[in-house]
Amino acid sequence: MSSNSEKVWTVLSMLEWTTDFFEEKGVQNPRLSIEWLLADVLNINRLDLYLKFDRPLSSTELDQLRPLVKRRSLHEPLQHLTGSTDFLNCTIHVNKDVLIPRTETEQLVELILNQHSNADALSVLDIGTGSGCIPIAIKKARPNWNCTGVDISPEALKLSSHNAELNEVEVAFLEADLNTLVQNKKIMEQEWDIIISNPPYITPPEKSEMDPQVLNYEPELALFHNDPLSLYRKICEFASLSGAKLFLECNDKFAVKIKETAVSFFHDVELIQDYDENDRFLIAQNPVK
């Protein structure tokens, strides 16, 4: 993207040039990337770009766009460049301290809301809340529900609290270690109707399969664990002791093993596929006494 003053950059020429540039750099979704960044700089909807193909870009707009294009060429996530992402009906701010919310996690929230569409007031706990997207989206859709998120990261909790304020919902956020939840009196003494978790479920050998924008920019603590099954076991144990209905997001590579683990703690356990037909979600209820 030359700064040559003789060159007049229009929306269309910027889209075309940067798409080619991103393709050369191996950037994921090159056309979408520049659409997203350009729409953000111009403060318009992405689809509106196609009504403004001939619109020239000002020098100020180009100065804003150039560093974003450079950072994206280094595979920095779009959500970090713009500072936020959409999650159901919420705007969620993200940074290097939290996992960027995925489509699969939106589907998890939709499952919960659909299965409890007639419930007036439920108490919900999200374990490993990160950005807070899960309890915030639930609270926004079900204002009468009591929603809480816990995380081991103080930085994540600071951002999740900010996101709750941003979306004008009241969600409690607490610092807690997943490994010692059953010893946490403040959490164990509360009654929970629903417990949710999307724990770190990627094993170190799977790193080689991952895109640089995930590996280099998202927190390892939220992605990787040497023994994810041990985390799922602890969550299942805690949920069964609480008498709550459990919703889990799973690594599809060992979802069946997670189900086998959950059966030790619950009478009714079900695996549900995501939109790509991978075993992604586990629902467990009726704890074994």
N, C-alpha and C positions, 0 to 999 in steps of 0.2 A: 504494500500500500504506500506508494510514493507520496511524499509531501510536496511534490512539484506544484508550484502555484498555478502553472498553466493547465494542469489536469483538473477537470471538473468532474467530481465524483457524484454520481446519482445513486439513488437507492438500488436500481437494477445493476449498474456497473459494480457497485460495492458487493452486492450479493454474489455476482458471478465470479469476481476476482477472488474474494475471500473463500468461497466454496472450493475453488481450485487449490488455493493455498493450504487450506485445512486438509484437503485430500492428500496433498504431498506430504504433510506432517503426520498422516495417519490418525487424525482426530476423529473420534466417534461422532457420527451424525453431522457431517460438515455443513450441509445446507441449513439444517435446523439450528446449528450453532450460531451462524452469522445472523439468521433471522431473529433469534432470541436476543443477541447482543445489540443489533441495530434497533430493534423495537424498544429495547430498554433505554438506549441513548436518546431515541426520538420520543420516548414516553407515549407510545401508541401500542395498540394490540398487534400481535405478530401478523395476523391475517390482513390488517390494514396496509401493510407494506405493499401488498399487491395492487392497491389502489393509488400508490404513490411512486410508481416505477421511475418517473421522470423527475422526481423532486431532487434538486441538488442538495448536497450536504454542506453545511457551513464549516468554516475552519474550526469553530468551537466544537462542533459535533465530531469532526474528524479527530481533534485532539483528545476527545473523550474516548473515541472508539479504538484508536491505535493501540493503547496499552492493553485494552481488553482482548483485542485480537491476538496480541503477542502472548498474553497469559494463556489464552485458550489453545494456542498452538503448542504450548508446553503441557497440554492435557489437563489444565486446571478445570474443575467442574464448572459448568455454566451457573449452577446455583450459588457457588462461591463468588463468581464474578458479579452476579446481580444482587447477591446477598439474601435471596429468599427463594422459596418455591411454593407452589400451590399444593395443598393437601386437603382433599374433599372441599369443604366450603371455607377453608382457613388459609391464611397467609402465614407461612412458617419461615422465620429467619434461621439461617444455617451458617455455620463456620467450621473451622478445622476441628473443633472440639466435639462435634456430633455427627452421627451418620445422616446422610441426606435421605429423607423419606422416599421409599420406593412405592411403585404401583401395587406390589403385593401387600404392603402394609395397609394401603387404602382398602384393599379387598378384605383384609382381616377386620378392619373397623366396620365395614359394611355388613359383614357376616354377623358381628355382634349386634349392631343396630337392628338388622332385619329379624334376628332370632328373638329379640326382646322389644319389639315394636310397641307392645301394649303395656310394658312395665312402667309404672308411675315413678318409682324412686328406687334406684339400685345403688349399691356402693361398689365402686370399681377401683382396682389397684393395677397400675401398669409397672412392671418390674423391668428396669433398664430403660427408662423413659427417654433418654437422649434429649432431643429437641422438644419433647413434650407433645409431639404431634398427635399421638394416640389419645391420651386423656383430654386434650384440648378439643379435638374434633368430636369426641363423644359428648363432652360437656356442651359444645355448641349445638349439637343435634338433640340432646336430651338435657335441657337446663335443670330439671329436677333431680338428676342423678348426682351423687357425691363422687367426685373423681380425684384420685391421688396418683402421683407418679414418684417413683424412687429411682435413684441412680447413685453409683459410687463416685461419679465425677462432679466436683463442685463447679467446674466450668460449664458442664452440661446443664446443671441445675440453674445456674444463673441465666443461661439462655432460655431454658424452658419457662422460667418465671416471666421473663421478658415476653415470650411468645404468648403466654396466657393473657398478659396485659394488652398486648397488641390486638388480640382477638376478643378482648372484653369478656373473658370468662374467668370464673373462680375455680382454680385447680390447686390443690395442695401439693407441694414438691418437697421431698425429704431425702436427705443423704442416707444411703443404706447400702450394705454389701450383700450381694446375692448369696454369697457363701455362708452368711450368718443370719439370714432372715429369720430362721426359726428361733434364734436367740434374741431377736429384737422385740422387746416387750411392747414398745410403742406401736409397732405394726401388728404384732400377734394379738394384742388385746382388742383390736378393732374387728368388727364383723365385716367380711367381704362377701359380696354376692358373685362378683366376677373378678377373676385374676387373669391378666394378660401379660404375655412376654414375647419379645422378639430378641432373644439373647444373641451374643456373638456365637455364630454357628459355623464359621468357615475354618477348616483345619489348615495348618501351615503348608502342607503339600499342594493345596489348591491355589496357592498364591500365583503359580506360574500360569494359571488360566485367566487371571484377572486383568482388566484394563488398567493402564497407568493412572487414569484419572481417579480410580478407586484406591489403588495401592499407594500412590504418592500423596494423596490429599485428604483421605478420610481416616479417622482415628483407628489404629490397630486394636485398641481396647474394645471398640464396639463391633469389630469385624471378626477377629480371630480368637480361637481358643484351642489349646492342645487336646482337650478332651470335652467337646461340647456335650456329649451324652451325660457327663457328670453334672453339668449345669442344668440340663433338662430334668434329671432325677431330683435335684434339689428343689427346683421349681414345683415339680409334681408333688413332692413330699410336703412342701409348704402349703400348696393349694388344697391338698387333701386334708391336712390338719385344720385348715381354715374352713373347710366345708364348702368351698366356693366352686363355681363352674370355671373351668380353665380353658383359655384360648391361647394357643401357641403358634408362632410362625416357625417353620422348620426348614432345615437344610434338606432338600428333596433327595439327596444322595443317601441319607440314612433316616428318612422319615419313618420307615417301617420299624426300625430299632427304637426310635423315640416312642412309637405307639406301644411296642412291647414293654418299654419302661413304664409308660403311663398306666398300663393294665395292672401293674402291681399296686397302684394307688387308687384306681377308679374302676367302677363296674362298667361304665359306658364310655367307650373311647372310639372316636371316629376321625379318619383322615379325609381331608377335603382338598381337591386340586385347585391350583390357581388358573388364571386365564390361559396360560400356556400348557395346561394339562399336566403339570408337575404336582406331586404330593407336597403340599406347602403348608397346610394348616391342620392343627390337631385340636379337637374339642373333646374335653373330658369332664364327666360329671358323675354324681353319686359316689362319693368316696368310700373306699373299702374301710370298714370299721376295725 
